[in-house]
Amino acid sequence: MATSSFDKDFTLDSKKAVKSFERIVSTPARSVKIDRNLTSPAKAERGEKRLKQMLSR
């Protein structure tokens, strides 16, 4: 991914980095596909519990 061309100050140091960043930003979020097979029901349940704990504080 293009993020390797960014430094810690988030400076785009070349034309290639700028074009890559523009492509990332202009891509609509709907085009990102999440493979639901990678998350098991146990991990999903554990994540829900952690989220509930964080929100209840």
C-alpha positions as CSV (number, residue, x, y, z in Angstrom):
1,M,0.0,0.0,0.0
2,A,1.1,3.6,-0.6
3,T,1.3,4.5,3.1
4,S,5.0,3.4,3.1
5,S,5.8,6.6,1.2
6,F,4.5,8.8,4.1
7,D,6.8,10.0,6.8
8,K,5.8,10.5,10.5
9,D,4.7,14.1,9.8
10,F,2.4,12.8,7.0
11,T,4.4,14.7,4.4
12,L,3.9,13.6,0.8
13,D,7.5,13.8,-0.4
14,S,7.1,12.9,-4.1
15,K,4.6,13.2,-7.0
16,K,4.1,9.4,-6.8
17,A,3.1,9.7,-3.1
18,V,0.7,12.5,-3.9
19,K,-1.0,10.6,-6.7
20,S,-1.2,7.5,-4.5
21,F,-2.8,9.5,-1.7
22,E,-5.3,11.1,-4.1
23,R,-6.3,7.7,-5.4
24,I,-6.8,6.4,-1.8
25,V,-8.8,9.4,-0.8
26,S,-10.9,9.5,-4.0
27,T,-11.9,5.8,-3.7
28,P,-15.3,5.5,-2.2
29,A,-15.6,3.5,1.0
30,R,-18.2,1.2,-0.5
31,S,-15.6,-0.4,-2.7
32,V,-13.8,-1.9,0.3
33,K,-14.9,-5.5,0.7
34,I,-14.6,-7.2,4.1
35,D,-14.2,-11.0,4.1
36,R,-16.5,-12.1,6.9
37,N,-15.0,-15.6,6.8
38,L,-11.9,-14.2,8.6
39,T,-13.9,-13.4,11.7
40,S,-15.1,-16.3,13.8
41,P,-18.3,-16.1,15.9
42,A,-16.1,-16.3,19.1
43,K,-13.9,-13.4,18.0
44,A,-17.0,-11.3,17.1
45,E,-18.6,-12.0,20.5
46,R,-15.3,-11.2,22.3
47,G,-15.1,-7.9,20.3
48,E,-18.7,-7.0,21.2
49,K,-18.0,-7.6,24.9
50,R,-14.8,-5.5,24.8
51,L,-16.8,-2.7,23.0
52,K,-19.5,-2.8,25.6
53,Q,-16.9,-2.6,28.4
54,M,-15.3,0.4,26.8
55,L,-18.6,2.2,26.3
56,S,-19.8,1.5,29.8
57,R,-16.9,3.2,31.5
